[in-house]
Amino acid sequence: MNLVLAQYKASVLSLSRNLSYFIGSIVFPAIFFLFYVPSSVKTTFEANFVMGSFMIFAMMGALFFGFAVGIANDRASPWAVYERTLPASLITRLVSRILSGFTFAISAALVMAVVAHLTTPAHLSLAAWGRLALALVAGAIPISLLGFTIGYFASPKGVVPLAQLFYLPLSFLGGLWAPPQNLPEVVQKISLFTPTRHWGDVVWPAVTNQAWKAQDFLSLAVFTVIFGVLALWGYRRDQGQRFS
């Protein structure tokens, strides 16, 4: 446990000192929200819906760039080779990385929630907050694994544009910037095959006091398996290339 906490502390400090990551994951989503949302929502229902969408957007950015960019850079760093000589196991390093990534993702979501409550009529009951937390975690798992996959397959120089290539289109296609029903018809059809759309489909009922559909959680589970297999493949491929 002490090794996990030490690795976690070092990872959090490293990410905190990375100004581009901190601004991109914590500040940018909130600024984006302030530019486009407060003047366009009038009711609590609309405000809650948009807040849920942008909390997904904020968490996804933190997870994507925390995991994808972090892993890709670590793969090219001599420190990663040195770490293999230390007593910390793979599980220790993995757990600390996940904890640090989720620390920033949760922070990004909380900042977004505060901004939404200060600038819109957004309001959730205690029960709704509980459902929202569960929904956010359910969608964060496959997105995290997608970030791991990108990190293991991308080069350090190519990982940022590749992560952007997934992050921004998935946000748009998933209906995070505009409700799915307001998207062009062809985009609505594509949207149904994205993890962000199904993440939204479990978050939006939580913030608008509607019933969940089991199929949306099942869809997230399918994406979790797919991205988990790809991440494991990428990890073994990388280990084989560097240490065999």
Accessible surface in RSA format (square Angstrom, percent):
REM  Atomic radii and reference values for relative SASA: ProtOr
REM  Chains: A
REM  Algorithm: Lee & Richards
REM  Probe-radius: 1.40
REM  Slices: 20
REM RES _ NUM      All-atoms   Total-Side   Main-Chain    Non-polar    All polar
REM                ABS   REL    ABS   REL    ABS   REL    ABS   REL    ABS   REL
RES MET A   1   166.94  86.5 124.86  82.6  42.08 100.2 116.61  99.1  50.33  66.7
RES ASN A   2   124.81  86.1 117.22 113.3   7.59  18.3  32.18  77.5  92.62  89.5
RES LEU A   3    84.15  46.9  83.26  59.6   0.88   2.2  83.50  58.6   0.65   1.7
RES VAL A   4    21.05  13.9  21.05  19.1   0.00   0.0  21.05  18.3   0.00   0.0
RES LEU A   5    92.17  51.3  89.63  64.1   2.54   6.4  89.90  63.1   2.26   6.1
RES ALA A   6    59.24  54.5  45.21  69.8  14.04  31.9  53.15  74.9   6.09  16.1
RES GLN A   7    39.26  22.0  33.89  24.8   5.37  12.8   9.91  21.1  29.35  22.3
RES TYR A   8    59.16  27.6  59.16  33.7   0.00   0.0  37.20  28.0  21.96  27.1
RES LYS A   9   135.83  66.3 133.12  81.7   2.71   6.5  78.56  70.7  57.27  61.0
RES ALA A  10    60.93  56.0  50.87  78.5  10.05  22.9  56.17  79.1   4.76  12.6
RES SER A  11    30.90  26.1  23.47  31.3   7.42  17.1  18.91  40.3  11.99  16.8
RES VAL A  12    30.63  20.2  30.63  27.7   0.00   0.0  30.63  26.6   0.00   0.0
RES LEU A  13    70.91  39.5  70.91  50.7   0.00   0.0  70.91  49.8   0.00   0.0
RES SER A  14    70.42  59.5  59.49  79.4  10.93  25.2  28.36  60.4  42.07  58.9
RES LEU A  15    26.29  14.6  26.17  18.7   0.12   0.3  26.29  18.5   0.00   0.0
RES SER A  16    51.60  43.6  34.11  45.5  17.49  40.3  22.88  48.7  28.72  40.2
RES ARG A  17   186.88  78.5 153.86  78.4  33.02  78.6  66.22  90.5 120.66  73.1
RES ASN A  18    63.20  43.6  54.72  52.9   8.48  20.4  15.60  37.5  47.60  46.0
RES LEU A  19   122.35  68.1 117.80  84.3   4.55  11.4 118.48  83.2   3.88  10.4
RES SER A  20    88.02  74.4  68.85  91.9  19.17  44.2  56.23 119.7  31.79  44.5
RES TYR A  21    16.46   7.7   9.10   5.2   7.36  19.2  16.33  12.3   0.13   0.2
RES PHE A  22    78.07  39.1  78.07  48.4   0.00   0.0  78.07  47.3   0.00   0.0
RES ILE A  23    77.16  43.9  77.16  57.5   0.00   0.0  77.16  55.6   0.00   0.0
RES GLY A  24    31.81  39.2   0.00   N/A  31.81  39.2  27.09  74.3   4.71  10.6
RES SER A  25     2.47   2.1   0.93   1.2   1.54   3.5   1.56   3.3   0.91   1.3
RES ILE A  26    16.26   9.3  14.34  10.7   1.92   4.6  14.34  10.3   1.92   5.2
RES VAL A  27    50.61  33.3  47.78  43.3   2.83   6.8  50.61  44.0   0.00   0.0
RES PHE A  28    85.83  42.9  84.71  52.5   1.13   2.9  85.83  52.0   0.00   0.0
RES PRO A  29     0.12   0.1   0.12   0.1   0.00   0.0   0.12   0.1   0.00   0.0
RES ALA A  30     9.34   8.6   9.31  14.4   0.03   0.1   9.31  13.1   0.03   0.1
RES ILE A  31    77.08  43.9  77.06  57.4   0.01   0.0  77.08  55.5   0.00   0.0
RES PHE A  32    38.74  19.4  35.60  22.1   3.13   8.1  38.69  23.5   0.05   0.1
RES PHE A  33     0.80   0.4   0.80   0.5   0.00   0.0   0.80   0.5   0.00   0.0
RES LEU A  34    84.41  47.0  67.60  48.4  16.81  42.3  67.71  47.5  16.70  44.9
RES PHE A  35   157.11  78.6 127.68  79.1  29.43  76.6 131.85  79.9  25.26  72.3
RES TYR A  36   144.80  67.6 129.04  73.4  15.76  41.0  83.89  63.0  60.90  75.1
RES VAL A  37     8.60   5.7   8.55   7.7   0.05   0.1   8.60   7.5   0.00   0.0
RES PRO A  38    37.24  27.1  25.06  22.8  12.18  44.3  25.28  20.9  11.95  74.3
RES SER A  39    92.51  78.2  71.14  94.9  21.37  49.2  55.52 118.2  36.99  51.8
RES SER A  40    73.51  62.1  44.73  59.7  28.78  66.3  43.34  92.3  30.17  42.3
RES VAL A  41    12.32   8.1   6.49   5.9   5.83  14.0   6.49   5.6   5.83  15.8
RES LYS A  42   155.29  75.8 130.93  80.3  24.36  58.0  93.14  83.8  62.15  66.2
RES THR A  43    69.28  49.3  64.53  65.4   4.75  11.3  66.83  89.8   2.45   3.7
RES THR A  44    59.03  42.0  54.46  55.2   4.57  10.9  31.65  42.5  27.38  41.4
RES PHE A  45   106.49  53.3 100.62  62.3   5.87  15.3 103.74  62.9   2.75   7.9
RES GLU A  46    73.38  42.1  71.16  53.8   2.22   5.3  26.51  51.3  46.88  38.3
RES ALA A  47     1.15   1.1   0.00   0.0   1.15   2.6   0.40   0.6   0.75   2.0
RES ASN A  48     9.33   6.4   9.33   9.0   0.00   0.0   0.00   0.0   9.33   9.0
RES PHE A  49    31.27  15.6  31.27  19.4   0.00   0.0  31.27  19.0   0.00   0.0
RES VAL A  50    26.61  17.5  25.63  23.2   0.98   2.4  26.61  23.1   0.00   0.0
RES MET A  51     0.00   0.0   0.00   0.0   0.00   0.0   0.00   0.0   0.00   0.0
RES GLY A  52     0.00   0.0   0.00   N/A   0.00   0.0   0.00   0.0   0.00   0.0
RES SER A  53     3.41   2.9   3.41   4.5   0.00   0.0   2.20   4.7   1.21   1.7
RES PHE A  54     6.92   3.5   6.92   4.3   0.00   0.0   6.92   4.2   0.00   0.0
RES MET A  55     4.39   2.3   4.39   2.9   0.00   0.0   4.39   3.7   0.00   0.0
RES ILE A  56     0.00   0.0   0.00   0.0   0.00   0.0   0.00   0.0   0.00   0.0
RES PHE A  57     0.16   0.1   0.16   0.1   0.00   0.0   0.16   0.1   0.00   0.0
RES ALA A  58     0.52   0.5   0.52   0.8   0.00   0.0   0.52   0.7   0.00   0.0
RES MET A  59     3.60   1.9   3.60   2.4   0.00   0.0   3.36   2.9   0.24   0.3
RES MET A  60     0.00   0.0   0.00   0.0   0.00   0.0   0.00   0.0   0.00   0.0
RES GLY A  61     0.83   1.0   0.00   N/A   0.83   1.0   0.83   2.3   0.00   0.0
RES ALA A  62     0.00   0.0   0.00   0.0   0.00   0.0   0.00   0.0   0.00   0.0
RES LEU A  63     0.00   0.0   0.00   0.0   0.00   0.0   0.00   0.0   0.00   0.0
RES PHE A  64     0.00   0.0   0.00   0.0   0.00   0.0   0.00   0.0   0.00   0.0
RES PHE A  65    34.06  17.0  31.71  19.6   2.35   6.1  31.71  19.2   2.35   6.7
RES GLY A  66     5.19   6.4   0.00   N/A   5.19   6.4   0.52   1.4   4.68  10.5
RES PHE A  67     1.09   0.5   1.09   0.7   0.00   0.0   1.09   0.7   0.00   0.0
RES ALA A  68     0.00   0.0   0.00   0.0   0.00   0.0   0.00   0.0   0.00   0.0
RES VAL A  69    24.26  16.0  24.26  22.0   0.00   0.0  24.26  21.1   0.00   0.0
RES GLY A  70    17.37  21.4   0.00   N/A  17.37  21.4  16.94  46.5   0.43   1.0
RES ILE A  71     4.39   2.5   4.25   3.2   0.14   0.3   4.32   3.1   0.07   0.2
RES ALA A  72     0.00   0.0   0.00   0.0   0.00   0.0   0.00   0.0   0.00   0.0
RES ASN A  73    68.37  47.2  62.71  60.6   5.67  13.6  23.83  57.3  44.54  43.1
RES ASP A  74    55.79  39.1  55.57  55.3   0.22   0.5  14.12  33.2  41.67  41.6
RES ARG A  75    45.88  19.3  36.48  18.6   9.40  22.4   7.77  10.6  38.11  23.1
RES ALA A  76    68.38  62.9  31.19  48.1  37.19  84.6  42.55  59.9  25.82  68.4
RES SER A  77    35.31  29.8  29.86  39.8   5.45  12.6  21.13  45.0  14.17  19.9
RES PRO A  78   111.82  81.5 102.24  93.2   9.59  34.8 108.04  89.2   3.78  23.5
RES TRP A  79   141.44  56.8 136.60  66.1   4.84  11.4 127.70  68.1  13.74  22.3
RES ALA A  80    15.23  14.0  10.44  16.1   4.79  10.9  11.02  15.5   4.20  11.1
RES VAL A  81    78.56  51.7  77.85  70.5   0.71   1.7  77.85  67.6   0.71   1.9
RES TYR A  82   111.79  52.2 107.15  61.0   4.64  12.1  73.70  55.4  38.09  47.0
RES GLU A  83    27.12  15.6  26.81  20.3   0.30   0.7   0.72   1.4  26.40  21.6
RES ARG A  84   118.14  49.6  87.87  44.8  30.27  72.1  22.20  30.3  95.94  58.1
RES THR A  85   104.04  74.0  67.20  68.1  36.84  87.8  71.82  96.5  32.22  48.7
RES LEU A  86    56.05  31.2  45.25  32.4  10.80  27.1  45.70  32.1  10.35  27.9
RES PRO A  87   118.59  86.4  83.14  75.8  35.44 128.8  96.72  79.9  21.87 135.9
RES ALA A  88     8.61   7.9   3.69   5.7   4.92  11.2   3.76   5.3   4.85  12.9
RES SER A  89    58.32  49.3  48.09  64.2  10.23  23.6  49.08 104.5   9.24  12.9
RES LEU A  90    76.95  42.9  71.63  51.2   5.32  13.4  71.63  50.3   5.32  14.3
RES ILE A  91   110.28  62.8 110.26  82.1   0.02   0.1 110.26  79.4   0.02   0.1
RES THR A  92    15.96  11.3  15.39  15.6   0.57   1.4   0.57   0.8  15.39  23.3
RES ARG A  93    49.53  20.8  46.56  23.7   2.97   7.1  15.94  21.8  33.59  20.4
RES LEU A  94    62.50  34.8  59.11  42.3   3.39   8.5  62.50  43.9   0.00   0.0
RES VAL A  95    55.95  36.8  55.28  50.0   0.66   1.6  55.95  48.6   0.00   0.0
RES SER A  96     3.58   3.0   3.58   4.8   0.00   0.0   0.00   0.0   3.58   5.0
RES ARG A  97    58.04  24.4  56.65  28.9   1.39   3.3  10.83  14.8  47.21  28.6
RES ILE A  98    65.30  37.2  65.30  48.6   0.00   0.0  65.30  47.0   0.00   0.0
RES LEU A  99    78.09  43.5  76.29  54.6   1.80   4.5  76.44  53.7   1.65   4.4
RES SER A 100     0.78   0.7   0.78   1.0   0.00   0.0   0.00   0.0   0.78   1.1
RES GLY A 101     1.25   1.5   0.00   N/A   1.25   1.5   1.25   3.4   0.00   0.0
RES PHE A 102    39.53  19.8  39.53  24.5   0.00   0.0  39.53  24.0   0.00   0.0
RES THR A 103    46.24  32.9  39.29  39.8   6.95  16.6  35.78  48.1  10.46  15.8
RES PHE A 104    11.82   5.9  11.69   7.2   0.13   0.3  11.82   7.2   0.00   0.0
RES ALA A 105     0.00   0.0   0.00   0.0   0.00   0.0   0.00   0.0   0.00   0.0
RES ILE A 106    88.81  50.5  88.33  65.8   0.49   1.2  88.81  64.0   0.00   0.0
RES SER A 107    42.30  35.7  39.35  52.5   2.94   6.8  19.39  41.3  22.91  32.1
RES ALA A 108     1.50   1.4   0.17   0.3   1.33   3.0   0.18   0.3   1.32   3.5
RES ALA A 109     4.61   4.2   4.61   7.1   0.00   0.0   4.61   6.5   0.00   0.0
RES LEU A 110   102.47  57.1 102.18  73.1   0.29   0.7 102.32  71.9   0.15   0.4
RES VAL A 111    52.87  34.8  50.74  45.9   2.13   5.1  52.85  45.9   0.02   0.1
RES MET A 112     1.09   0.6   0.92   0.6   0.17   0.4   0.92   0.8   0.17   0.2
RES ALA A 113     6.69   6.2   6.39   9.9   0.30   0.7   6.69   9.4   0.00   0.0
RES VAL A 114    85.96  56.6  82.31  74.5   3.64   8.8  85.96  74.7   0.00   0.0
RES VAL A 115    22.64  14.9  21.80  19.7   0.85   2.0  22.64  19.7   0.00   0.0
RES ALA A 116     0.02   0.0   0.02   0.0   0.00   0.0   0.02   0.0   0.00   0.0
RES HIS A 117    68.00  37.2  47.59  33.1  20.41  52.2  40.57  41.8  27.43  31.9
RES LEU A 118   143.80  80.1 109.54  78.4  34.26  86.1 112.01  78.7  31.79  85.5
RES THR A 119    54.18  38.5  29.52  29.9  24.67  58.8  38.28  51.4  15.90  24.0
RES THR A 120    17.23  12.3   0.44   0.4  16.80  40.0   6.92   9.3  10.31  15.6
RES PRO A 121    57.90  42.2  39.70  36.2  18.20  66.2  53.47  44.1   4.43  27.5
RES ALA A 122     7.55   6.9   0.00   0.0   7.55  17.2   0.00   0.0   7.55  20.0
RES HIS A 123   125.64  68.7 120.32  83.6   5.32  13.6  79.49  81.9  46.14  53.7
RES LEU A 124    12.15   6.8   2.16   1.5   9.98  25.1   4.07   2.9   8.07  21.7
RES SER A 125    65.26  55.1  54.21  72.3  11.06  25.5  50.05 106.6  15.21  21.3
RES LEU A 126   160.33  89.3 147.44 105.5  12.89  32.4 148.98 104.6  11.35  30.5
RES ALA A 127    75.63  69.5  59.20  91.4  16.43  37.4  70.57  99.4   5.07  13.4
RES ALA A 128    13.48  12.4  11.60  17.9   1.88   4.3  12.98  18.3   0.51   1.3
RES TRP A 129    80.48  32.3  77.31  37.4   3.17   7.4  63.21  33.7  17.27  28.0
RES GLY A 130    43.85  54.1   0.00   N/A  43.85  54.1  36.36  99.8   7.49  16.8
RES ARG A 131    59.88  25.1  56.62  28.9   3.25   7.7  41.47  56.7  18.41  11.2
RES LEU A 132     1.45   0.8   1.45   1.0   0.00   0.0   1.45   1.0   0.00   0.0
RES ALA A 133    55.38  50.9  50.29  77.6   5.08  11.6  55.07  77.6   0.30   0.8
RES LEU A 134   101.80  56.7  96.66  69.2   5.14  12.9 101.01  70.9   0.79   2.1
RES ALA A 135     0.00   0.0   0.00   0.0   0.00   0.0   0.00   0.0   0.00   0.0
RES LEU A 136    13.44   7.5  13.44   9.6   0.00   0.0  13.44   9.4   0.00   0.0
RES VAL A 137    74.25  48.9  74.25  67.2   0.00   0.0  74.25  64.5   0.00   0.0
RES ALA A 138    21.01  19.3  11.80  18.2   9.21  21.0  17.32  24.4   3.69   9.8
RES GLY A 139     0.30   0.4   0.00   N/A   0.30   0.4   0.00   0.0   0.30   0.7
RES ALA A 140     0.00   0.0   0.00   0.0   0.00   0.0   0.00   0.0   0.00   0.0
RES ILE A 141    78.51  44.7  76.93  57.3   1.58   3.8  78.33  56.4   0.18   0.5
RES PRO A 142     0.20   0.1   0.20   0.2   0.00   0.0   0.20   0.2   0.00   0.0
RES ILE A 143     0.59   0.3   0.59   0.4   0.00   0.0   0.59   0.4   0.00   0.0
RES SER A 144     9.14   7.7   9.14  12.2   0.00   0.0   9.14  19.5   0.00   0.0
RES LEU A 145    44.66  24.9  44.66  31.9   0.00   0.0  44.66  31.4   0.00   0.0
RES LEU A 146     9.41   5.2   9.41   6.7   0.00   0.0   9.41   6.6   0.00   0.0
RES GLY A 147     0.00   0.0   0.00   N/A   0.00   0.0   0.00   0.0   0.00   0.0
RES PHE A 148    15.36   7.7  15.36   9.5   0.00   0.0  15.36   9.3   0.00   0.0
RES THR A 149    13.77   9.8  13.77  14.0   0.00   0.0  13.77  18.5   0.00   0.0
RES ILE A 150     6.32   3.6   3.71   2.8   2.61   6.3   6.32   4.5   0.00   0.0
RES GLY A 151     0.00   0.0   0.00   N/A   0.00   0.0   0.00   0.0   0.00   0.0
RES TYR A 152    30.20  14.1  30.20  17.2   0.00   0.0   8.65   6.5  21.55  26.6
RES PHE A 153    70.67  35.4  46.44  28.8  24.23  63.0  46.49  28.2  24.18  69.2
RES ALA A 154     7.06   6.5   1.10   1.7   5.97  13.6   7.06   9.9   0.00   0.0
RES SER A 155    60.51  51.1  51.64  68.9   8.86  20.4  41.46  88.3  19.05  26.7
RES PRO A 156    52.42  38.2  41.17  37.5  11.25  40.9  41.47  34.2  10.95  68.1
RES LYS A 157   194.87  95.1 169.24 103.8  25.63  61.0 118.69 106.8  76.18  81.1
RES GLY A 158    27.42  33.8   0.00   N/A  27.42  33.8  24.32  66.7   3.10   6.9
RES VAL A 159     0.36   0.2   0.36   0.3   0.00   0.0   0.36   0.3   0.00   0.0
RES VAL A 160    69.72  45.9  69.72  63.1   0.00   0.0  69.72  60.6   0.00   0.0
RES PRO A 161    80.51  58.7  70.44  64.2  10.06  36.6  75.84  62.6   4.67  29.0
RES LEU A 162    58.73  32.7  55.38  39.6   3.35   8.4  58.09  40.8   0.64   1.7
RES ALA A 163     0.00   0.0   0.00   0.0   0.00   0.0   0.00   0.0   0.00   0.0
RES GLN A 164    70.50  39.4  68.87  50.3   1.64   3.9  22.94  48.8  47.56  36.1
RES LEU A 165   121.43  67.6 110.95  79.4  10.48  26.3 115.05  80.8   6.38  17.2
RES PHE A 166    72.12  36.1  69.74  43.2   2.38   6.2  72.12  43.7   0.00   0.0
RES TYR A 167     6.91   3.2   6.91   3.9   0.00   0.0   6.91   5.2   0.00   0.0
RES LEU A 168    66.88  37.2  66.02  47.2   0.87   2.2  66.43  46.7   0.45   1.2
RES PRO A 169    54.58  39.8  48.02  43.8   6.55  23.8  54.44  44.9   0.14   0.9
RES LEU A 170    21.59  12.0  21.59  15.4   0.00   0.0  21.59  15.2   0.00   0.0
RES SER A 171     0.00   0.0   0.00   0.0   0.00   0.0   0.00   0.0   0.00   0.0
RES PHE A 172    75.61  37.8  75.20  46.6   0.41   1.1  75.20  45.6   0.41   1.2
RES LEU A 173    36.50  20.3  36.50  26.1   0.00   0.0  36.50  25.6   0.00   0.0
RES GLY A 174     0.00   0.0   0.00   N/A   0.00   0.0   0.00   0.0   0.00   0.0
RES GLY A 175     0.72   0.9   0.00   N/A   0.72   0.9   0.00   0.0   0.72   1.6
RES LEU A 176     2.66   1.5   0.00   0.0   2.66   6.7   0.02   0.0   2.64   7.1
RES TRP A 177    88.86  35.7  59.14  28.6  29.72  69.8  60.19  32.1  28.67  46.5
RES ALA A 178    33.67  31.0  30.23  46.7   3.44   7.8  32.40  45.6   1.27   3.4
RES PRO A 179    36.18  26.4  35.68  32.5   0.50   1.8  35.68  29.5   0.50   3.1
RES PRO A 180    10.01   7.3   9.80   8.9   0.21   0.8  10.01   8.3   0.00   0.0
RES GLN A 181   126.61  70.8 104.84  76.6  21.76  51.8  54.41 115.8  72.19  54.8
RES ASN A 182   102.62  70.8  70.21  67.9  32.41  78.0  20.11  48.4  82.51  79.8
RES LEU A 183     8.13   4.5   2.41   1.7   5.72  14.4   2.72   1.9   5.41  14.6
RES PRO A 184    75.35  54.9  62.82  57.3  12.53  45.5  75.18  62.1   0.18   1.1
RES GLU A 185   125.03  71.8 116.75  88.3   8.28  19.7  44.68  86.4  80.34  65.6
RES VAL A 186    95.68  63.0  92.61  83.8   3.08   7.4  94.18  81.8   1.50   4.1
RES VAL A 187    17.68  11.6  17.68  16.0   0.00   0.0  17.68  15.4   0.00   0.0
RES GLN A 188    60.32  33.7  58.79  43.0   1.53   3.6  10.67  22.7  49.65  37.7
RES LYS A 189   126.75  61.8 124.92  76.6   1.84   4.4  76.53  68.9  50.22  53.5
RES ILE A 190    83.06  47.3  80.25  59.8   2.81   6.8  83.05  59.8   0.00   0.0
RES SER A 191     0.00   0.0   0.00   0.0   0.00   0.0   0.00   0.0   0.00   0.0
RES LEU A 192    91.46  50.9  84.84  60.7   6.62  16.6  84.84  59.6   6.62  17.8
RES PHE A 193   162.97  81.5 144.94  89.8  18.03  46.9 148.26  89.9  14.71  42.1
RES THR A 194     8.83   6.3   8.59   8.7   0.24   0.6   8.83  11.9   0.00   0.0
RES PRO A 195     7.67   5.6   7.42   6.8   0.25   0.9   7.42   6.1   0.25   1.6
RES THR A 196     0.00   0.0   0.00   0.0   0.00   0.0   0.00   0.0   0.00   0.0
RES ARG A 197    38.22  16.0  38.22  19.5   0.00   0.0   0.00   0.0  38.22  23.2
RES HIS A 198    24.50  13.4  24.50  17.0   0.00   0.0  18.38  18.9   6.11   7.1
RES TRP A 199     0.32   0.1   0.32   0.2   0.00   0.0   0.32   0.2   0.00   0.0
RES GLY A 200     0.00   0.0   0.00   N/A   0.00   0.0   0.00   0.0   0.00   0.0
RES ASP A 201    30.61  21.4  26.79  26.7   3.82   9.0   7.10  16.7  23.51  23.4
RES VAL A 202     0.23   0.1   0.23   0.2   0.00   0.0   0.23   0.2   0.00   0.0
RES VAL A 203     0.00   0.0   0.00   0.0   0.00   0.0   0.00   0.0   0.00   0.0
RES TRP A 204    15.47   6.2  15.47   7.5   0.00   0.0  15.47   8.2   0.00   0.0
RES PRO A 205    17.22  12.6  16.56  15.1   0.67   2.4  16.94  14.0   0.28   1.7
RES ALA A 206     0.32   0.3   0.00   0.0   0.32   0.7   0.00   0.0   0.32   0.9
RES VAL A 207     3.32   2.2   0.00   0.0   3.32   8.0   0.09   0.1   3.22   8.7
RES THR A 208    17.24  12.3   2.56   2.6  14.68  35.0   5.55   7.5  11.69  17.7
RES ASN A 209   135.79  93.6 114.49 110.6  21.30  51.3  28.41  68.4 107.38 103.8
RES GLN A 210    92.56  51.8  84.44  61.7   8.12  19.3  32.73  69.7  59.83  45.4
RES ALA A 211    87.87  80.8  62.79  96.9  25.08  57.0  70.76  99.6  17.11  45.3
RES TRP A 212    73.00  29.3  47.81  23.1  25.20  59.2  47.82  25.5  25.18  40.8
RES LYS A 213   130.60  63.7 125.62  77.1   4.98  11.9  74.27  66.9  56.33  60.0
RES ALA A 214    76.20  70.1  60.27  93.0  15.94  36.3  65.95  92.9  10.25  27.2
RES GLN A 215   116.55  65.2 111.98  81.8   4.57  10.9  31.09  66.2  85.45  64.8
RES ASP A 216     9.31   6.5   9.31   9.3   0.00   0.0   0.12   0.3   9.19   9.2
RES PHE A 217    59.60  29.8  53.71  33.3   5.89  15.3  54.07  32.8   5.53  15.8
RES LEU A 218   118.14  65.8 117.20  83.8   0.93   2.3 117.67  82.6   0.47   1.3
RES SER A 219    27.57  23.3  22.37  29.9   5.20  12.0   8.32  17.7  19.26  27.0
RES LEU A 220     5.77   3.2   5.45   3.9   0.31   0.8   5.77   4.1   0.00   0.0
RES ALA A 221    50.57  46.5  42.99  66.3   7.57  17.2  49.38  69.5   1.18   3.1
RES VAL A 222    85.05  56.0  82.73  74.9   2.32   5.6  84.96  73.8   0.09   0.2
RES PHE A 223    32.02  16.0  32.02  19.8   0.00   0.0  32.02  19.4   0.00   0.0
RES THR A 224    37.11  26.4  36.26  36.8   0.84   2.0  31.27  42.0   5.84   8.8
RES VAL A 225    97.59  64.2  91.24  82.6   6.35  15.3  97.29  84.5   0.30   0.8
RES ILE A 226    80.51  45.8  76.34  56.9   4.18  10.1  80.07  57.7   0.44   1.2
RES PHE A 227    21.78  10.9  21.78  13.5   0.00   0.0  21.78  13.2   0.00   0.0
RES GLY A 228    21.25  26.2   0.00   N/A  21.25  26.2  15.71  43.1   5.54  12.4
RES VAL A 229    93.95  61.8  91.07  82.4   2.87   6.9  92.12  80.0   1.82   4.9
RES LEU A 230    58.88  32.8  58.88  42.1   0.00   0.0  58.88  41.3   0.00   0.0
RES ALA A 231     8.40   7.7   7.55  11.7   0.85   1.9   8.16  11.5   0.24   0.6
RES LEU A 232    89.30  49.7  84.64  60.6   4.65  11.7  88.33  62.0   0.97   2.6
RES TRP A 233   148.13  59.4 143.22  69.3   4.92  11.5 126.78  67.6  21.35  34.6
RES GLY A 234     0.00   0.0   0.00   N/A   0.00   0.0   0.00   0.0   0.00   0.0
RES TYR A 235    49.30  23.0  49.30  28.0   0.00   0.0  35.20  26.4  14.10  17.4
RES ARG A 236   159.32  66.9 149.05  76.0  10.27  24.5  47.85  65.4 111.47  67.6
RES ARG A 237    88.97  37.4  75.96  38.7  13.01  31.0  29.73  40.6  59.24  35.9
RES ASP A 238     1.58   1.1   1.56   1.5   0.03   0.1   0.03   0.1   1.56   1.6
RES GLN A 239    35.73  20.0  33.36  24.4   2.37   5.6  20.41  43.4  15.32  11.6
RES GLY A 240    34.93  43.1   0.00   N/A  34.93  43.1  30.31  83.2   4.62  10.4
RES GLN A 241   119.69  66.9  82.31  60.2  37.38  89.0  41.39  88.1  78.30  59.4
RES ARG A 242    81.25  34.1  48.78  24.9  32.47  77.3  43.04  58.8  38.21  23.2
RES PHE A 243    59.37  29.7  25.15  15.6  34.22  89.0  31.55  19.1  27.82  79.6
RES SER A 244   129.76 109.6  54.69  73.0  75.07 172.9  72.88 155.2  56.88  79.7
END  Absolute sums over single chains surface
CHAIN  1 A    12164.8      10499.8       1665.0       8918.8       3246.0
END  Absolute sums over all chains
TOTAL         12164.8      10499.8       1665.0       8918.8       3246.0
